[in-house]
Amino acid sequence: MGRLQGKVAIVFGAGPNIGGTIAHFLAREGASVAVSDVSQAAADETVAFIRDRGFQAHALQGDATAAADVERIVAQTVAVYGRVDIAVNMAGRVHWSHLLDMDLDDWRDAVLSFPTAGLLTTKAVARAMIDAGHGGSIIHLLSTAAHFGEADGAAYTSSKAALLSFARSAAMDLAAFGIRVNTVTPCAMEHQLWTLMKDEVLDPNWQAPTHAAFYSRDDYLKMLPLQRFPRASDLAWATVFLASDEASVITGIDIPVDAGLRHKYPTWTPGAHSGVNIKDYAANARVTRFGEAQERLIPGHAASASGSAADRQENQ
């Protein structure tokens, strides 16, 4: 507690998984947090959660890919809190398609969205920091897609890779002002088990699609050396570190929050040796909101020792 005392943060993206959890953890460490989202309802929900726990937060609505909205969000944050020290950005749009079927408008929308949001949020926040005469920390959320090729993901991988390279160059441009720019890279997230992939996990009759680009959550889990999907809280802790004075000499880096996936030998499949599987994993998983554990993903299951440890870690 108190690692960000007296600092002001803006989080662009406010859902109860990644964005809301990061906002919650920044506030819990002492920051006053402006939470923005394209949906006013999402921003309001996150702010209500944070305020209910006695922390400072303010809701704002806007599109992080629109210059006027971003400039207004930054100006309103300064008007409410007097300054801005931290910005966290994860805004962008995703389109999946085989490259032979890629629609040009979808390509432009996806490829431009993440680096455009990166440029606009970084530029507006950096100008506010420079005008106030102090430095700060800007953090962009990436994906393993920024580092690998992915079937059916040409637009997404291109967009995230562009954001990665943008952040490195921005770190160089802004270093003279004491402004640090870093990135955090997750792989597939645990919350996708009850959002995007719930049928695969919960339906006993579920059958894997046969098209070549598909891989299951079980396939993915078996590739993770630590044999656990990252949680929103794991990303939040990495973000808190980069936002804090503990990282005052760190800029231009990417922190992989991916259970060791990026750095393992490609042909090694850890789960083939351990026997880990997605059904057992899901049986011990908890649904989380804003980094706090809620009900079990599979109701009525008695927690194992490993499941209980996972629950404790989520609430640290």
N, C-alpha and C positions, 0 to 999 in steps of 0.2 A: 504494500500500500504506500502511496505517496510518491511514487517514482516520477509522476508527471504533475506534481503539485504546482499550481499557479500557471500552468500552460493552457492554451486554447487550441482545440482541434476541430477540423472539419472532416466529416466522413461522407464521401460521395457514394451513396448506396446504403439502404437502410433496412433490408429484410431481416427476419429473425434468425437467419443462419449466419453467413459470414459478416455482412456489413453491420448488422445489429449487435452481434457478439463483439466485434472490434470496438464499436462505439461504447458498449457497456464496459469493456475492460479498460479503455482509455479513461472513462469517467471514474471507474473504481480506483484507478491509480492517481486520481486527483485532478484530471483535466476537466475543464468546461468544454462540452462537446456540442457543436452544431451538426445536426444530422440532416442531410439533404437526400431527397429521392425524387424521381419523376412522379411518384405517387405520394400525394400529401398524406393519405391514410397510412402508408407504410412508415413515413417519417414520424407521424403522430404516435403510432403504436410503439416505436422504438423509444421515443422521448418519454412517453408515459411509463414504460418499463424502467427506464433509468431513473426518472424522478421518484418513482415509487420506492426506490432503494436509497433515496436521500442524496442523489448526485445531481450535478448541474448538466442540463441539456436543453437544446432549443431546436425546434423543427423548422425546416425550410423545404420548399418544393422547387424543383428545377431539373432541367436536362443537362447533364454534364458534357454532352456533345454540342451544346448551343452556347456560343460565346457570351451572349447577353445574360443568360441564366447563370452561368458560372461567375461572371463579374458581379452580378447582383447578390449571389449567395455569399461570396467573399466579403462584399461591402456590408451586408447585413450582419454577418458574423462579427466584423470589426465594430459595427455600431452597437451590437448587444454586449460584446465581451471586451472590447477595447483593443484587441490584437488577434493575431493568428500565428501559432507556433508549429502546428502539425497539420498535415493534410494526408488523407488516405483515399485513394481512388481505385475503384474497381468497375467503372462504368463501361458499357459497350454492348453490342448486339451480336448474336451468334446465328450463323446460317450453316447448316450441314448439307453437303451435296458432293457427289462424285464430280470430279473436275470436268468430265465430259458432259455433264448435265447442268453445270453451274450457270445460273442466271446472272447476267452482268449487273443488274441492279442490286441483287442480293450480294454479289461480290463487293461492289462499291460500298454498300451499306455496312457489311461486316468488316472489311479490311480497313476502312477509314475510321470506324467507330472507336475502337480501343485507343489507338494512338492519338486520335483527335481529342478524346476526353483527357488523355494524358497531357497533351500540349496545353489545352485550355486551362485545366486545373492547376498545372504546374506554373504556367505563366501568371495567372491571376493571383495565386497564393504567393509566389515569389515576389511579385511587385508589392504586395501588401507588407511582406516581411522587410523588403528593402526600404520602402517608404517609412517604416517604423524604426529603422536602424538596428535591426537584430536579425539573426539567422533563424534557422528552423530545420524541420525534417519533413520531407515529402516521400510518401511510400505508395507504390503502385502494386496491385495484386495481379499476378500473372497466372500461368498454368504450365504444366509440363508440355503443353502444346507449343509454347514458345521455344522449346529446346529440341523437339522431335518432329518427325513427319507422322501424320495420322491419316489413315484412310478416310475418305469422305470429309476431311477437315481442312482442305487447302485454304479456305477463307479464314477459318479460325486460327490455324497455326500461323498464317501470314500476319494476321492482325496482332496476335500476342508477341510474335517475334519482333515486329515493328515497335511495339511498346517497350520491349526489353532494350532494344538498341537506342530508342529515344531516351529512356531513363539514364542510360550510361552517358550519353552525350549531355543531357541536362545536368547531370552531376558535375561535369567538367565546366559547363557554362556558369554554374551558380556557386561553384566552390569559393570564388573570391569574395562572395557575400556571406559566407558562413552558412549557406543553405545546402543541406545534404539531401541527395535523391537516391533511394534504394528501392529494391523490389523484393517481393516474397512470392515463391512459387509453390503452390500445392499441387498434388495429383488429384485423382478422384477422391471425393470427400465422403465421410461417413453419413452425413445427412442425406446424400443421394439415395441411400437405402430406403428412406421413407418419403422421398420426393420423386425423383426420376425413375428409380429402379424398384419400386415397392412390389410390383407384380412378380418380378424375378425372385424376390426374397420371400414373399408371403404366400404366393400361389403354389400349392403343392403340384399342380398339373401344368405349371409353366414349361413351355418348350422354347429352347433357344432358337432365334431366327437363323436361317441357313446362309444368309448372304455373307460374303467373305470379309467385309469390314467389321462384322459384329464380334465383340468379345464380352463375356459375362462378368458380373461382379466377382464370381468365383475365380475366373481366370485372372482378374486383376489382383485379388487378394493374394493368390498364390505367388505373384511376382514381387510382393513387398517384403524386403528383408525383416522389417520389424513386425510384419504380419498384423498390422492394424491400419485402417484408413485414418488419415488426418481428420481431426474435428475442427470445427470453427474456432474453438478455444485455442487450439495449437497455432492457428494463424494469428489469433489475437495476441498471444504471448510474444510471437516473433515481431509483430507490429509494435507492441509496447516497448520492446527492447530497442528497435530502430528509432522510435520516437523519443526515447529518453536520452539523458546526458551520458548514460553508460556507453552509448554508441557515438559519442561526439566526434570521433576521428574516423568514422566509417561512412564512406560514400561510394556510390557506383557499384555496389555489390548486389548479388541476388542470393537470398537465403532459401534453399530448398526445404520445404516442409512436406516431405513425401515418403517418410518411412524408409529412406535409403534407396528408393527406386532409381533415381537418376544415375547413381554411381555404382550400381551393381553390375557384374559381368552380364551382358545381354542374354546369354543362353542359360544362365543359372535360374532355376525356378525354385525358390526357397520352400514354397508350399508342397512341392512334390516330395520333399523329404520329411516335413513335419506333419503332413496330413491335415493342415488347416483347411476349413471349408466355410462357405458363406452361410450355410444354414446354422451351424454352431455359432458362428460369429454374430449373426443377427439375433440369435436367441439370448445373447448376453448384452445386446446393444440397447441403449436408451435413446428415445427421441429427445432432442435438446432444442431449446429456444433461447437465444441470446446467451448461449454458453452454459445454461443451467439445465440439468437433467430433468426430464418430465417422466411420462409413463414409459414402460418397456415397449420396445418395438413389437415384440411378440408377447401379448398380455398373459399374465399368469405363470410365466416361466420363473423358476427359482434361480436366483443369481448364483453363479459359480464363483470361486475365489477370483478368477481372472476377471469376471464381469464386475464384481464388487470393486476391484482395484480400478477398473476403467471408470466406474461411476465416481470414485473419489477423485481421480485425476481431472475429470470434467469439471468438478466443482472447486478446484483449487483456486 
